Amino acid sequence: MARRFLIGCALLFMALFLLIPLLTVFAEALAKGVAVYFAAITEPSALSAIELTLLVALVSVPLNLVFGIAAAWAIAKFNFRGKSTLITLIDLPFAVSPVIAGLMFILLFGANGWFGAFLRAHHIKVVFAVPGIVLATTFVTFPFIARELIPVMQAQGNADEETALSLGATGWQTFWRVTLPNIRWALLYGVLLCNARAMGEFGAVSVVSGRVRGVTATMPLHVEILYNDYNYTAAFAVASLLALLALLTLVGKSFLEWRQPELRRTGHARDRTARGNQ
Amino acid sequence: MSIQLRGVSKQFGEFAAVENIDLDVPTGTLMALLGPSGCGKTTLLRLIAGLEIPDRGEVLFDGKDATLWSIGERKVGFVFQNYALFRHMTVHENVAFGLKVKRRSERPAAAEIRKKVQNLLDLVQLGWTHDRFPGQLSGGQRQRIALARAMAVDPQVLLLDEPFGALDSQVRHELRRWLRRLHDELHFTSIIVTHDQQEAIEVADTVAVLNRGRIEQTGIPGEIYDLPSSAFVHRFLGQVNELPVRVRDGRAFIGPIDIGAAAETLKGDGEHIALIRPHEIEIGQPASNWPGTLVAVRVMGPIVRLEICADGQPIHEPLEAEISRERFDYQPFTVGQKVGVRFRRWQVYPAATLPHSNANPR
């Protein structure tokens, strides 16, 4: 009885706060028919927003991929002074409000910021332009991949790498053939989350982009602009694309989670039978 | 390939893992580094492998200074306790790894690699595991694969870090014998790290006993067992009974028994400690010896372990004696029986050299 009640509560809560809003997005987006829907998402400023969002993700995810692997490697496989500080610093973007992160970049690269004069002198636009959006997004999505990798790499230790080196492999060969395959699932998971956040980031990007419609508006910003213009159908149409991305991410995530323990479980089961047969 | 260490030291922060070690491993020998956990034996092995760089001292390979060579340059095979098989590769790919990462000019042809891997798998008697993944094998099988993988690159030195530590005793025993046969066939120079004195005695030509980052004694296994150079070694190799020795007027007493003139090193009256192995205790009539009561009899296959509470000794510290099964069958003992204890052999150490924290590891 108690179990049913609890499950019922959970399901009701989920329906109320997750399912219904999600359905509303799609219902609202398609309220005026499929033709209007497609017109809304193929309209030039919408296309520009989609393009910009993809570009930002395409730059910031690989950046964080490289950084995440490097940081996780350093933390998991070496001992050095300041290691705990580095671990704390990696979490900083999670701890700071995205709006603050955006303001930080304005203070650094804005017209009156620390590097403002230098940038103006060299005709480089960072704030209110694509570079600023990329920077802010990269900052905000900084911890995702490193956070996924650190525990996995720590648990695996150095023995595999040391063995590879003792067998004559170079550092590069060791990385590509031993380390990377060992962390591939965690890495993929981290990339997925990082990507979802990179495409969906609002706060930080909103501050640094200046929200020029069709120029520096990413998809979340574009949705807000449309909404403020009372253009609900178009707003929800673009929002539905973001929601679709979120759903895809969840499907991918649960596939990875399903895949990982599956591998582990069969491995153990076989292990046991192999020992039994000996 | 022979290996020499000259005054090698390694520190981790404040902790001196290995201190001023000199060691000679002649070509073709199988040496065991034996000691309790934390004694520095694994660090020493990693220094030889090139996985650590010494703070001071030299590592020589065939007389050449190899101190700063990388692990790849040293051409050593290294086997870990937890096997460290590449779990995403099949057994074949694992064993072939060392061959496949060679530079193109040195890499054997694919067919040659396949043949070599098959030969190695046959050598470790696991030819049928070819396409399996490590997760599908038992611990003993995995460790043999790890050995085959290490041997694929034709190392001149095989370094094994507690290779059988994670296996159950039956499998361990088989693998030790198998390793010894393999060593005799292939004439590597091998160094095996272990905390198990039985293992060291069973497989090694030479044993180096380590304690707190230093080598206590090096020698052939039987010699170390019979003639330990320190109380630590005496206690670490095999079981011991510890009894206080009193020296009075140049004569030594264990309990009430006069065991004879005190050794040269123990001049002066006072308290010392005698170590006596269980098989060095003789059980006879109560009249002529140290009388006591038999409190436990345990038949353990070929030997019988007797526990004797000698008169005047604390009840919770009975003496442990071992007699042969034949002797026991000829003259059985029963619990509660009055017996007399005599020591056939003993060794006396200054009491200060026996910190109790280093108690027998078993």
HADDOCK unambig.tbl for C-alpha pairs under 7 A between the chains (distance, minus, plus):
assign (segid A and resid 159 and name CA) (segid B and resid 84 and name CA) 5.71 0.50 0.50
assign (segid A and resid 160 and name CA) (segid B and resid 84 and name CA) 5.16 0.50 0.50
assign (segid A and resid 160 and name CA) (segid B and resid 85 and name CA) 6.92 0.50 0.50
assign (segid A and resid 160 and name CA) (segid B and resid 86 and name CA) 6.65 0.50 0.50
assign (segid A and resid 163 and name CA) (segid B and resid 78 and name CA) 6.70 0.50 0.50
assign (segid A and resid 165 and name CA) (segid B and resid 71 and name CA) 6.56 0.50 0.50
assign (segid A and resid 165 and name CA) (segid B and resid 72 and name CA) 5.77 0.50 0.50
assign (segid A and resid 166 and name CA) (segid B and resid 71 and name CA) 5.35 0.50 0.50
assign (segid A and resid 166 and name CA) (segid B and resid 72 and name CA) 5.09 0.50 0.50
assign (segid A and resid 166 and name CA) (segid B and resid 76 and name CA) 6.58 0.50 0.50
assign (segid A and resid 166 and name CA) (segid B and resid 77 and name CA) 6.47 0.50 0.50
assign (segid A and resid 166 and name CA) (segid B and resid 78 and name CA) 6.58 0.50 0.50
assign (segid A and resid 167 and name CA) (segid B and resid 72 and name CA) 6.62 0.50 0.50
assign (segid A and resid 167 and name CA) (segid B and resid 98 and name CA) 4.73 0.50 0.50
assign (segid A and resid 167 and name CA) (segid B and resid 150 and name CA) 6.84 0.50 0.50
assign (segid A and resid 167 and name CA) (segid B and resid 153 and name CA) 6.65 0.50 0.50
assign (segid A and resid 168 and name CA) (segid B and resid 72 and name CA) 4.68 0.50 0.50
assign (segid A and resid 168 and name CA) (segid B and resid 98 and name CA) 6.17 0.50 0.50
assign (segid A and resid 168 and name CA) (segid B and resid 101 and name CA) 6.96 0.50 0.50
assign (segid A and resid 169 and name CA) (segid B and resid 98 and name CA) 6.97 0.50 0.50
assign (segid A and resid 169 and name CA) (segid B and resid 101 and name CA) 5.47 0.50 0.50
assign (segid A and resid 178 and name CA) (segid B and resid 86 and name CA) 6.90 0.50 0.50
assign (segid A and resid 181 and name CA) (segid B and resid 88 and name CA) 6.89 0.50 0.50
assign (segid A and resid 267 and name CA) (segid B and resid 135 and name CA) 4.99 0.50 0.50
assign (segid A and resid 267 and name CA) (segid B and resid 136 and name CA) 6.21 0.50 0.50
assign (segid A and resid 268 and name CA) (segid B and resid 135 and name CA) 6.89 0.50 0.50
assign (segid A and resid 270 and name CA) (segid B and resid 136 and name CA) 5.10 0.50 0.50
assign (segid A and resid 271 and name CA) (segid B and resid 135 and name CA) 5.89 0.50 0.50
assign (segid A and resid 271 and name CA) (segid B and resid 136 and name CA) 4.91 0.50 0.50
assign (segid A and resid 271 and name CA) (segid B and resid 137 and name CA) 5.68 0.50 0.50
assign (segid A and resid 271 and name CA) (segid B and resid 138 and name CA) 5.92 0.50 0.50
assign (segid A and resid 274 and name CA) (segid B and resid 136 and name CA) 6.43 0.50 0.50
assign (segid A and resid 274 and name CA) (segid B and resid 137 and name CA) 5.71 0.50 0.50
assign (segid A and resid 274 and name CA) (segid B and resid 138 and name CA) 5.72 0.50 0.50
assign (segid A and resid 275 and name CA) (segid B and resid 138 and name CA) 4.94 0.50 0.50
